[in-house]
Amino acid sequence: MSKLVAIVGRPNVGKSTLFNRLTGTRHAIVSDEAGTTRDRQYGKVEWCNREFSIVDTGGWVVNSDDIFEGEIRKQVSIATEEADAVLFLVDVQNGITDLDMEVASILRRSRIPVILCANKADNNIDTYSSAEFYALGLGDPYCISAATGSGTGDLLDLVMQKLGPESPNTGEGELIPRFSVVGRPNAGKSSLINAFIGEDRHIVTDIAGTTRDSIMTRYDKYGFDFYLVDTAGIRKKNKVTEDLEFYSVMRSIRAIENSDVCILLIDATRGIEAQDMNIFQVIQRNSKSLVVVVNKWDLVEDKSQEAIKTFESAIRERMAPFDDFPIVFASALTKQRIFKVLDTAKEVYLNRKAHIGTRRLNEEMLPLIEAYPPPSIKGKYIKIKYCSQVPDTQIPTFVFYANLPQYVKEPYKRFLENKIRERWNFCGTPLNIFIRQK
């Protein structure tokens, strides 16, 4: 089993900068604003042919007016309990603060190895100033600079010593599907993932924009094995005023780009809105499979079949011409039909990987094409004589070979796509249709 290292400390000491430095990524948002990181952000670190997991936590805050204070402290406590070692970051330029003493008193009582890291030691004078951190009672302060990378190599050597011998390889490097939960702010994305995994790993409040990073969680229960990605809510550009929210929107878009299936949450109390359509268009531009989940269904008074059909029709009409996707009415709060969401997402992923044999495809499609051929243009008749599915593509891709491919227009391509969907189950996944010269 992989070892886990947690980075803890008071706000704005450089935890996310160190996380990005050690993982070699830019997954954690970095800002001068204290309290930027609110959720636990997991990553992998490779050093000397060994690998361990690392978690970036929110800053440890006590007695503040921030509504997220209690939730952030809870996240830090959970991460510390899960970890095999802790990197306790302090700011060498600001010296010891009351919050540092508070965190140190808790870490001294823990039974896991603690490495005291004096961050922002950019020169020799800062290094000499680190001696005051001996007062924390956690051993030698280790001087590093997360921003420049100074001292991080020696720090990783020390981490390897604290973690002990290498654990056996569990084979986690295989390709595992990624399901991203996306939607506008406060649609219930974090609540849904907490309901899936059965623990409060993602901070949930009534304030839109609580989640700022894209958080990835491995889900391997009840016959499932995939990554769940919780993303920050995506707002309209003219409503994105904070730099942090801009980064959050970018992370959400990147999460969509790197996912296989997108679970789009729609607030049942508000219906489908323009911003839902914007997110749908991002999913469609990136050719991602789609499952639409109407969340907060427990708050709707009229739950009749007629109301469900009306809601479904409104969604499909807004998202036309692509309307071949499943819609699940669920509630993250009451856990109503949440496992149906997972079953549906898994089915859509399998549809994405489906392949139709060339012989069977031609037997089904060529008689249809002969009965309804492409319209002639300039007195020239278009003949499609052969078709096949291209193997090993990101989404199902079909090629039709014709004598005059340049004259086959988009309406006829949509006709071919609809006929394929009528005969084979590609629900939820987009299709590529190409016309090539025979």
DRENDO-1510 file (C-alpha; in Angstrom, 1 decimal, always signed):
<recs>
REC; n; res; u; v; w
REC; 1; MET; +0.0; +0.0; +0.0 .
REC; 2; SER; +1.3; +3.5; -0.9 .
REC; 3; LYS; +2.7; +5.7; +1.9 .
REC; 4; LEU; +0.9; +9.0; +2.6 .
REC; 5; VAL; +2.5; +12.3; +3.7 .
REC; 6; ALA; +0.5; +15.2; +4.9 .
REC; 7; ILE; +1.5; +18.9; +4.6 .
REC; 8; VAL; +0.1; +20.9; +7.5 .
REC; 9; GLY; +0.6; +24.4; +8.9 .
REC; 10; ARG; -1.1; +27.7; +9.5 .
REC; 11; PRO; -2.5; +29.7; +6.5 .
REC; 12; ASN; -0.2; +31.2; +3.9 .
REC; 13; VAL; +3.1; +29.5; +4.8 .
REC; 14; GLY; +3.5; +27.9; +1.4 .
REC; 15; LYS; +1.9; +24.5; +1.7 .
REC; 16; SER; +0.3; +24.5; -1.8 .
REC; 17; THR; +3.6; +25.8; -3.3 .
REC; 18; LEU; +5.5; +22.9; -1.7 .
REC; 19; PHE; +2.8; +20.4; -2.9 .
REC; 20; ASN; +3.2; +21.7; -6.5 .
REC; 21; ARG; +7.0; +21.6; -6.1 .
REC; 22; LEU; +7.1; +18.0; -4.8 .
REC; 23; THR; +4.5; +16.6; -7.2 .
REC; 24; GLY; +5.9; +18.5; -10.2 .
REC; 25; THR; +2.4; +19.7; -11.1 .
REC; 26; ARG; +0.3; +22.9; -10.7 .
REC; 27; HIS; -2.7; +21.1; -9.3 .
REC; 28; ALA; -3.0; +23.1; -6.0 .
REC; 29; ILE; -4.0; +26.7; -6.4 .
REC; 30; VAL; -1.4; +29.1; -5.1 .
REC; 31; SER; -2.3; +32.7; -4.0 .
REC; 32; ASP; -1.2; +35.3; -1.4 .
REC; 33; GLU; -4.7; +35.2; +0.1 .
REC; 34; ALA; -4.8; +33.2; +3.3 .
REC; 35; GLY; -7.2; +30.2; +3.3 .
REC; 36; THR; -7.0; +29.5; -0.5 .
REC; 37; THR; -6.8; +25.8; +0.0 .
REC; 38; ARG; -10.0; +24.4; +1.6 .
REC; 39; ASP; -10.1; +20.7; +0.5 .
REC; 40; ARG; -7.6; +17.9; +0.8 .
REC; 41; GLN; -5.7; +17.8; -2.5 .
REC; 42; TYR; -3.9; +14.4; -3.2 .
REC; 43; GLY; -0.9; +13.9; -5.5 .
REC; 44; LYS; +1.9; +11.5; -6.2 .
REC; 45; VAL; +5.6; +12.1; -5.6 .
REC; 46; GLU; +8.4; +10.1; -7.2 .
REC; 47; TRP; +11.9; +10.2; -5.8 .
REC; 48; CYS; +14.8; +7.7; -6.2 .
REC; 49; ASN; +12.6; +5.2; -8.0 .
REC; 50; ARG; +10.1; +5.2; -5.1 .
REC; 51; GLU; +6.7; +6.7; -5.0 .
REC; 52; PHE; +4.5; +8.0; -2.2 .
REC; 53; SER; +1.2; +10.0; -1.9 .
REC; 54; ILE; +1.1; +13.5; -0.6 .
REC; 55; VAL; -1.8; +15.6; +0.6 .
REC; 56; ASP; -2.1; +19.4; +0.7 .
REC; 57; THR; -4.5; +20.6; +3.5 .
REC; 58; GLY; -6.2; +23.8; +4.3 .
REC; 59; GLY; -4.4; +26.2; +6.8 .
REC; 60; TRP; -4.9; +25.4; +10.5 .
REC; 61; VAL; -7.0; +28.3; +11.9 .
REC; 62; VAL; -8.4; +28.8; +15.4 .
REC; 63; ASN; -10.8; +31.4; +16.8 .
REC; 64; SER; -11.4; +33.2; +13.4 .
REC; 65; ASP; -14.5; +34.6; +11.9 .
REC; 66; ASP; -14.1; +32.5; +8.7 .
REC; 67; ILE; -17.1; +30.3; +8.2 .
REC; 68; PHE; -14.7; +27.6; +6.7 .
REC; 69; GLU; -12.5; +27.5; +9.9 .
REC; 70; GLY; -14.2; +24.5; +11.5 .
REC; 71; GLU; -14.3; +22.6; +8.3 .
REC; 72; ILE; -10.7; +23.3; +7.4 .
REC; 73; ARG; -9.5; +22.2; +10.9 .
REC; 74; LYS; -11.6; +19.0; +10.4 .
REC; 75; GLN; -9.9; +18.4; +7.1 .
REC; 76; VAL; -6.4; +18.8; +8.6 .
REC; 77; SER; -7.3; +16.4; +11.4 .
REC; 78; ILE; -8.5; +13.7; +9.0 .
REC; 79; ALA; -5.4; +14.1; +6.8 .
REC; 80; THR; -3.1; +13.9; +9.8 .
REC; 81; GLU; -4.8; +10.7; +11.0 .
REC; 82; GLU; -4.5; +9.2; +7.6 .
REC; 83; ALA; -0.8; +10.1; +7.1 .
REC; 84; ASP; +2.3; +8.0; +7.7 .
REC; 85; ALA; +4.4; +11.2; +8.1 .
REC; 86; VAL; +3.7; +14.9; +8.5 .
REC; 87; LEU; +5.5; +17.9; +7.0 .
REC; 88; PHE; +4.9; +20.8; +9.4 .
REC; 89; LEU; +5.5; +24.1; +7.5 .
REC; 90; VAL; +6.4; +27.3; +9.3 .
REC; 91; ASP; +7.4; +30.7; +7.8 .
REC; 92; VAL; +11.0; +31.6; +8.6 .
REC; 93; GLN; +10.5; +35.2; +7.6 .
REC; 94; ASN; +7.6; +35.7; +10.1 .
REC; 95; GLY; +8.9; +33.6; +12.9 .
REC; 96; ILE; +6.9; +31.7; +15.5 .
REC; 97; THR; +3.2; +32.7; +15.8 .
REC; 98; ASP; +0.5; +31.6; +18.2 .
REC; 99; LEU; -1.0; +29.4; +15.5 .
REC; 100; ASP; +2.4; +27.6; +15.0 .
REC; 101; MET; +2.4; +26.9; +18.7 .
REC; 102; GLU; -1.1; +25.6; +18.6 .
REC; 103; VAL; -0.4; +23.2; +15.7 .
REC; 104; ALA; +2.9; +22.1; +17.3 .
REC; 105; SER; +1.2; +21.1; +20.5 .
REC; 106; ILE; -1.2; +18.9; +18.6 .
REC; 107; LEU; +1.6; +17.3; +16.5 .
REC; 108; ARG; +3.7; +16.6; +19.5 .
REC; 109; ARG; +0.9; +14.4; +20.9 .
REC; 110; SER; +0.7; +12.4; +17.6 .
REC; 111; ARG; +2.5; +9.2; +17.1 .
REC; 112; ILE; +3.6; +9.7; +13.5 .
REC; 113; PRO; +6.9; +11.1; +12.3 .
REC; 114; VAL; +6.9; +15.0; +12.0 .
REC; 115; ILE; +9.4; +16.9; +9.9 .
REC; 116; LEU; +9.6; +20.6; +10.8 .
REC; 117; CYS; +10.1; +22.6; +7.6 .
REC; 118; ALA; +11.2; +26.2; +7.8 .
REC; 119; ASN; +9.9; +27.5; +4.5 .
REC; 120; LYS; +10.8; +30.7; +2.6 .
REC; 121; ALA; +14.5; +30.4; +3.6 .
REC; 122; ASP; +15.8; +32.2; +0.5 .
REC; 123; ASN; +19.2; +33.2; +1.8 .
REC; 124; ASN; +21.7; +32.5; +4.6 .
REC; 125; ILE; +20.3; +35.2; +6.9 .
REC; 126; ASP; +16.9; +33.4; +6.8 .
REC; 127; THR; +18.7; +30.1; +7.5 .
REC; 128; TYR; +20.3; +31.5; +10.7 .
REC; 129; SER; +16.9; +32.8; +11.8 .
REC; 130; SER; +15.4; +29.3; +11.7 .
REC; 131; ALA; +17.0; +28.5; +15.1 .
REC; 132; GLU; +14.0; +30.0; +17.0 .
REC; 133; PHE; +11.9; +27.1; +15.8 .
REC; 134; TYR; +13.6; +24.7; +18.2 .
REC; 135; ALA; +11.2; +26.2; +20.7 .
REC; 136; LEU; +8.4; +24.2; +19.0 .
REC; 137; GLY; +9.8; +21.0; +20.4 .
REC; 138; LEU; +9.7; +19.1; +17.1 .
REC; 139; GLY; +13.4; +18.7; +16.5 .
REC; 140; ASP; +15.7; +20.4; +13.9 .
REC; 141; PRO; +14.0; +22.8; +11.6 .
REC; 142; TYR; +14.7; +21.9; +8.0 .
REC; 143; CYS; +15.3; +25.0; +5.9 .
REC; 144; ILE; +13.7; +25.0; +2.4 .
REC; 145; SER; +12.3; +27.3; -0.2 .
REC; 146; ALA; +9.2; +25.8; -1.9 .
REC; 147; ALA; +9.2; +28.7; -4.4 .
REC; 148; THR; +12.7; +28.1; -5.7 .
REC; 149; GLY; +13.1; +24.4; -4.8 .
REC; 150; SER; +16.1; +25.0; -2.5 .
REC; 151; GLY; +16.5; +22.1; -0.1 .
REC; 152; THR; +13.6; +20.1; -1.4 .
REC; 153; GLY; +15.8; +17.3; -2.7 .
REC; 154; ASP; +17.4; +16.7; +0.8 .
REC; 155; LEU; +13.9; +17.0; +2.3 .
REC; 156; LEU; +12.7; +14.2; +0.1 .
REC; 157; ASP; +15.7; +12.1; +1.2 .
REC; 158; LEU; +14.6; +12.7; +4.8 .
REC; 159; VAL; +11.0; +11.8; +4.0 .
REC; 160; MET; +12.1; +8.5; +2.5 .
REC; 161; GLN; +14.0; +7.7; +5.7 .
REC; 162; LYS; +10.9; +8.5; +7.8 .
REC; 163; LEU; +8.6; +6.4; +5.7 .
REC; 164; GLY; +10.8; +3.3; +6.1 .
REC; 165; PRO; +11.1; +0.4; +3.6 .
REC; 166; GLU; +9.3; +0.5; +0.3 .
REC; 167; SER; +5.8; -1.1; +0.3 .
REC; 168; PRO; +5.0; -3.8; -2.3 .
REC; 169; ASN; +3.6; -2.5; -5.6 .
REC; 170; THR; -0.1; -2.6; -5.6 .
REC; 171; GLY; -0.5; -2.0; -9.3 .
REC; 172; GLU; -2.2; +1.4; -9.1 .
REC; 173; GLY; -0.6; +2.6; -12.3 .
REC; 174; GLU; -3.1; +1.0; -14.7 .
REC; 175; LEU; -5.5; +3.1; -16.7 .
REC; 176; ILE; -8.6; +3.8; -14.6 .
REC; 177; PRO; -11.6; +5.6; -15.9 .
REC; 178; ARG; -12.2; +9.2; -14.7 .
REC; 179; PHE; -15.7; +10.5; -13.9 .
REC; 180; SER; -15.9; +14.2; -13.4 .
REC; 181; VAL; -18.8; +15.7; -11.4 .
REC; 182; VAL; -19.4; +19.2; -13.0 .
REC; 183; GLY; -22.1; +21.9; -12.7 .
REC; 184; ARG; -22.7; +25.4; -11.7 .
REC; 185; PRO; -21.8; +26.6; -8.2 .
REC; 186; ASN; -23.9; +25.1; -5.3 .
REC; 187; ALA; -25.5; +22.4; -7.4 .
REC; 188; GLY; -24.4; +19.7; -4.9 .
REC; 189; LYS; -21.3; +18.3; -6.5 .
REC; 190; SER; -19.3; +17.8; -3.3 .
REC; 191; SER; -22.4; +16.5; -1.4 .
REC; 192; LEU; -22.9; +13.9; -4.2 .
REC; 193; ILE; -19.3; +12.7; -4.0 .
REC; 194; ASN; -19.4; +12.6; -0.1 .
REC; 195; ALA; -22.6; +10.4; -0.5 .
REC; 196; PHE; -20.7; +8.1; -2.9 .
REC; 197; ILE; -17.6; +7.6; -0.8 .
REC; 198; GLY; -19.4; +7.6; +2.6 .
REC; 199; GLU; -17.3; +10.2; +4.3 .
REC; 200; ASP; -17.1; +14.0; +4.5 .
REC; 201; ARG; -13.9; +14.3; +2.4 .
REC; 202; HIS; -15.2; +17.4; +0.5 .
REC; 203; ILE; -16.2; +20.6; +2.3 .
REC; 204; VAL; -19.9; +21.3; +1.9 .
REC; 205; THR; -21.5; +24.7; +2.8 .
REC; 206; ASP; -24.4; +26.7; +1.4 .
REC; 207; ILE; -22.0; +29.2; +0.0 .
REC; 208; ALA; -21.5; +29.0; -3.8 .
REC; 209; GLY; -17.8; +28.5; -4.6 .
REC; 210; THR; -16.7; +26.5; -1.5 .
REC; 211; THR; -14.7; +24.0; -3.7 .
REC; 212; ARG; -11.9; +25.8; -5.5 .
REC; 213; ASP; -9.6; +22.9; -6.6 .
REC; 214; SER; -10.5; +19.9; -8.7 .
REC; 215; ILE; -10.3; +17.0; -6.2 .
REC; 216; MET; -9.7; +13.4; -7.4 .
REC; 217; THR; -10.8; +10.4; -5.3 .
REC; 218; ARG; -10.3; +6.7; -6.1 .
REC; 219; TYR; -13.6; +4.8; -5.8 .
REC; 220; ASP; -13.3; +1.0; -5.7 .
REC; 221; LYS; -16.4; -0.3; -3.9 .
REC; 222; TYR; -19.3; -2.5; -4.9 .
REC; 223; GLY; -17.7; -3.7; -8.1 .
REC; 224; PHE; -16.7; -0.2; -9.3 .
REC; 225; ASP; -13.1; +1.0; -9.9 .
REC; 226; PHE; -12.7; +4.5; -11.2 .
REC; 227; TYR; -11.6; +8.0; -10.2 .
REC; 228; LEU; -14.2; +10.5; -9.1 .
REC; 229; VAL; -13.3; +14.2; -9.7 .
REC; 230; ASP; -15.1; +16.9; -7.8 .
REC; 231; THR; -14.7; +20.2; -9.6 .
REC; 232; ALA; -15.3; +23.9; -8.7 .
REC; 233; GLY; -18.6; +25.3; -9.9 .
REC; 234; ILE; -18.3; +27.1; -13.3 .
REC; 235; ARG; -19.8; +30.6; -13.5 .
REC; 236; LYS; -20.2; +33.1; -16.3 .
REC; 237; LYS; -17.1; +35.0; -17.3 .
REC; 238; ASN; -18.7; +38.4; -16.3 .
REC; 239; LYS; -19.3; +37.0; -12.8 .
REC; 240; VAL; -15.8; +35.7; -12.2 .
REC; 241; THR; -14.2; +38.6; -10.2 .
REC; 242; GLU; -11.7; +36.9; -8.0 .
REC; 243; ASP; -8.4; +35.6; -9.4 .
REC; 244; LEU; -8.9; +32.4; -7.3 .
REC; 245; GLU; -12.3; +31.8; -9.0 .
REC; 246; PHE; -10.7; +32.2; -12.4 .
REC; 247; TYR; -8.2; +29.5; -11.5 .
REC; 248; SER; -11.0; +27.3; -10.2 .
REC; 249; VAL; -12.9; +27.6; -13.5 .
REC; 250; MET; -9.7; +26.7; -15.4 .
REC; 251; ARG; -9.2; +23.7; -13.2 .
REC; 252; SER; -12.8; +22.6; -13.8 .
REC; 253; ILE; -12.4; +22.9; -17.6 .
REC; 254; ARG; -9.1; +20.9; -17.4 .
REC; 255; ALA; -10.8; +18.3; -15.3 .
REC; 256; ILE; -13.4; +18.0; -18.1 .
REC; 257; GLU; -10.7; +17.7; -20.7 .
REC; 258; ASN; -9.0; +14.9; -18.7 .
REC; 259; SER; -12.1; +12.9; -17.9 .
REC; 260; ASP; -13.9; +10.0; -19.7 .
REC; 261; VAL; -17.4; +10.6; -18.5 .
REC; 262; CYS; -18.8; +13.9; -17.2 .
REC; 263; ILE; -21.7; +13.8; -14.6 .
REC; 264; LEU; -23.5; +17.1; -15.1 .
REC; 265; LEU; -25.5; +18.2; -12.1 .
REC; 266; ILE; -28.6; +20.3; -12.6 .
REC; 267; ASP; -30.4; +21.9; -9.6 .
REC; 268; ALA; -34.0; +20.6; -9.6 .
REC; 269; THR; -35.2; +23.6; -7.8 .
REC; 270; ARG; -33.9; +26.0; -10.5 .
REC; 271; GLY; -34.2; +23.9; -13.7 .
REC; 272; ILE; -31.8; +24.1; -16.6 .
REC; 273; GLU; -30.2; +27.5; -17.0 .
REC; 274; ALA; -27.9; +29.2; -19.5 .
REC; 275; GLN; -24.8; +28.3; -17.4 .
REC; 276; ASP; -25.7; +24.6; -17.5 .
REC; 277; MET; -25.8; +25.0; -21.3 .
REC; 278; ASN; -22.3; +26.6; -21.2 .
REC; 279; ILE; -20.9; +23.6; -19.3 .
REC; 280; PHE; -22.6; +21.2; -21.6 .
REC; 281; GLN; -21.0; +23.0; -24.6 .
REC; 282; VAL; -17.6; +22.6; -22.9 .
REC; 283; ILE; -18.3; +18.9; -22.5 .
REC; 284; GLN; -19.4; +18.6; -26.1 .
REC; 285; ARG; -16.4; +20.5; -27.5 .
REC; 286; ASN; -14.1; +18.1; -25.7 .
REC; 287; SER; -16.1; +15.0; -27.0 .
REC; 288; LYS; -16.8; +13.7; -23.5 .
REC; 289; SER; -19.5; +11.2; -22.6 .
REC; 290; LEU; -22.4; +12.6; -20.5 .
REC; 291; VAL; -24.7; +11.7; -17.7 .
REC; 292; VAL; -27.2; +14.3; -16.6 .
REC; 293; VAL; -28.2; +14.2; -12.9 .
REC; 294; VAL; -31.1; +16.3; -11.7 .
REC; 295; ASN; -30.0; +16.8; -8.1 .
REC; 296; LYS; -32.1; +17.9; -5.1 .
REC; 297; TRP; -35.1; +16.0; -6.4 .
REC; 298; ASP; -36.2; +15.6; -2.8 .
REC; 299; LEU; -37.0; +19.3; -2.7 .
REC; 300; VAL; -39.4; +19.1; -5.6 .
REC; 301; GLU; -43.1; +18.9; -4.7 .
REC; 302; ASP; -44.5; +17.4; -7.9 .
REC; 303; LYS; -42.7; +14.1; -8.5 .
REC; 304; SER; -45.2; +12.6; -10.9 .
REC; 305; GLN; -44.2; +10.8; -14.1 .
REC; 306; GLU; -45.7; +13.7; -16.1 .
REC; 307; ALA; -43.4; +16.1; -14.3 .
REC; 308; ILE; -40.4; +13.9; -14.9 .
REC; 309; LYS; -41.2; +13.6; -18.6 .
REC; 310; THR; -41.7; +17.4; -18.8 .
REC; 311; PHE; -38.3; +18.0; -17.1 .
REC; 312; GLU; -36.6; +15.5; -19.4 .
REC; 313; SER; -38.1; +17.0; -22.5 .
REC; 314; ALA; -36.9; +20.5; -21.5 .
REC; 315; ILE; -33.4; +19.3; -20.9 .
REC; 316; ARG; -33.2; +17.4; -24.2 .
REC; 317; GLU; -34.7; +20.3; -26.2 .
REC; 318; ARG; -32.1; +22.7; -24.8 .
REC; 319; MET; -29.2; +20.3; -25.6 .
REC; 320; ALA; -30.4; +19.3; -29.1 .
REC; 321; PRO; -29.2; +18.0; -31.5 .
REC; 322; PHE; -27.3; +15.8; -29.1 .
REC; 323; ASP; -30.0; +14.3; -27.0 .
REC; 324; ASP; -29.0; +10.6; -26.6 .
REC; 325; PHE; -27.9; +10.7; -23.0 .
REC; 326; PRO; -29.3; +9.3; -19.8 .
REC; 327; ILE; -31.0; +11.5; -17.2 .
REC; 328; VAL; -31.1; +10.4; -13.5 .
REC; 329; PHE; -33.3; +12.1; -10.9 .
REC; 330; ALA; -31.4; +11.9; -7.6 .
REC; 331; SER; -30.7; +13.5; -4.2 .
REC; 332; ALA; -27.3; +13.7; -2.7 .
REC; 333; LEU; -28.8; +14.6; +0.7 .
REC; 334; THR; -31.2; +11.6; +1.0 .
REC; 335; LYS; -28.9; +9.4; -1.2 .
REC; 336; GLN; -31.9; +8.7; -3.5 .
REC; 337; ARG; -30.8; +6.9; -6.6 .
REC; 338; ILE; -27.1; +7.9; -6.1 .
REC; 339; PHE; -25.9; +4.4; -7.0 .
REC; 340; LYS; -28.0; +4.5; -10.1 .
REC; 341; VAL; -25.8; +7.4; -11.1 .
REC; 342; LEU; -22.7; +5.3; -10.8 .
REC; 343; ASP; -24.3; +2.4; -12.7 .
REC; 344; THR; -25.3; +4.7; -15.4 .
REC; 345; ALA; -21.9; +6.4; -15.6 .
REC; 346; LYS; -20.2; +3.0; -15.8 .
REC; 347; GLU; -22.6; +1.9; -18.6 .
REC; 348; VAL; -21.9; +5.1; -20.6 .
REC; 349; TYR; -18.2; +4.5; -20.2 .
REC; 350; LEU; -18.6; +0.9; -21.6 .
REC; 351; ASN; -20.7; +2.4; -24.5 .
REC; 352; ARG; -17.7; +4.7; -25.2 .
REC; 353; LYS; -15.4; +1.7; -25.6 .
REC; 354; ALA; -17.9; -0.4; -27.6 .
REC; 355; HIS; -16.8; -1.7; -31.1 .
REC; 356; ILE; -19.0; -3.0; -33.9 .
REC; 357; GLY; -17.6; -5.6; -36.3 .
REC; 358; THR; -17.2; -4.4; -39.9 .
REC; 359; ARG; -19.3; -7.2; -41.4 .
REC; 360; ARG; -22.2; -6.5; -39.0 .
REC; 361; LEU; -22.0; -2.8; -39.6 .
REC; 362; ASN; -22.2; -3.1; -43.3 .
REC; 363; GLU; -25.1; -5.6; -43.1 .
REC; 364; GLU; -27.1; -3.2; -41.1 .
REC; 365; MET; -26.2; +0.2; -42.7 .
REC; 366; LEU; -25.8; -0.5; -46.4 .
REC; 367; PRO; -29.4; -1.5; -47.0 .
REC; 368; LEU; -30.5; +1.7; -45.2 .
REC; 369; ILE; -28.1; +3.9; -47.2 .
REC; 370; GLU; -29.4; +2.2; -50.4 .
REC; 371; ALA; -33.0; +3.0; -49.4 .
REC; 372; TYR; -32.2; +6.5; -48.4 .
REC; 373; PRO; -29.1; +7.7; -50.3 .
REC; 374; PRO; -27.5; +11.1; -50.0 .
REC; 375; PRO; -29.3; +13.7; -52.1 .
REC; 376; SER; -27.7; +14.2; -55.5 .
REC; 377; ILE; -25.9; +17.5; -56.2 .
REC; 378; LYS; -25.4; +19.1; -59.6 .
REC; 379; GLY; -26.8; +16.0; -61.2 .
REC; 380; LYS; -24.2; +13.7; -59.6 .
REC; 381; TYR; -25.3; +10.7; -57.6 .
REC; 382; ILE; -23.4; +9.9; -54.4 .
REC; 383; LYS; -22.8; +6.2; -53.7 .
REC; 384; ILE; -21.7; +4.9; -50.3 .
REC; 385; LYS; -20.3; +1.4; -50.8 .
REC; 386; TYR; -18.5; +0.5; -47.6 .
REC; 387; CYS; -18.3; +1.5; -43.9 .
REC; 388; SER; -16.3; +0.5; -40.8 .
REC; 389; GLN; -15.5; +1.6; -37.3 .
REC; 390; VAL; -12.0; +2.9; -36.6 .
REC; 391; PRO; -10.4; +0.9; -33.7 .
REC; 392; ASP; -8.7; +2.4; -30.7 .
REC; 393; THR; -10.2; +5.9; -30.8 .
REC; 394; GLN; -11.1; +8.2; -28.0 .
REC; 395; ILE; -14.8; +8.1; -28.9 .
REC; 396; PRO; -16.6; +5.7; -31.4 .
REC; 397; THR; -15.6; +6.8; -34.9 .
REC; 398; PHE; -17.2; +5.5; -38.1 .
REC; 399; VAL; -15.9; +6.0; -41.7 .
REC; 400; PHE; -18.1; +5.8; -44.7 .
REC; 401; TYR; -16.4; +5.4; -48.1 .
REC; 402; ALA; -18.2; +7.2; -51.0 .
REC; 403; ASN; -17.4; +8.2; -54.6 .
REC; 404; LEU; -18.0; +11.9; -54.0 .
REC; 405; PRO; -17.4; +12.5; -50.2 .
REC; 406; GLN; -17.2; +16.3; -50.6 .
REC; 407; TYR; -20.9; +16.4; -51.5 .
REC; 408; VAL; -22.1; +14.6; -48.3 .
REC; 409; LYS; -23.5; +17.4; -46.0 .
REC; 410; GLU; -24.0; +17.6; -42.3 .
REC; 411; PRO; -27.7; +16.7; -42.3 .
REC; 412; TYR; -27.0; +13.3; -43.9 .
REC; 413; LYS; -24.1; +12.7; -41.4 .
REC; 414; ARG; -26.6; +13.2; -38.6 .
REC; 415; PHE; -29.0; +10.8; -40.4 .
REC; 416; LEU; -26.2; +8.1; -40.4 .
REC; 417; GLU; -25.5; +8.8; -36.7 .
REC; 418; ASN; -29.1; +8.5; -35.7 .
REC; 419; LYS; -29.4; +5.2; -37.6 .
REC; 420; ILE; -26.3; +3.9; -35.8 .
REC; 421; ARG; -27.8; +4.9; -32.4 .
REC; 422; GLU; -31.1; +3.2; -33.2 .
REC; 423; ARG; -29.4; -0.1; -33.8 .
REC; 424; TRP; -26.6; +0.0; -31.2 .
REC; 425; ASN; -26.4; +1.3; -27.7 .
REC; 426; PHE; -24.1; +4.4; -27.7 .
REC; 427; CYS; -26.2; +6.3; -25.2 .
REC; 428; GLY; -24.4; +9.1; -23.5 .
REC; 429; THR; -21.3; +9.1; -25.8 .
REC; 430; PRO; -20.7; +11.3; -28.8 .
REC; 431; LEU; -19.9; +9.7; -32.2 .
REC; 432; ASN; -17.6; +10.8; -35.0 .
REC; 433; ILE; -18.9; +10.3; -38.6 .
REC; 434; PHE; -16.4; +10.8; -41.5 .
REC; 435; ILE; -16.9; +10.4; -45.2 .
REC; 436; ARG; -13.9; +9.4; -47.2 .
REC; 437; GLN; -13.0; +8.8; -50.8 .
REC; 438; LYS; -13.5; +5.2; -51.9 .
</recs>
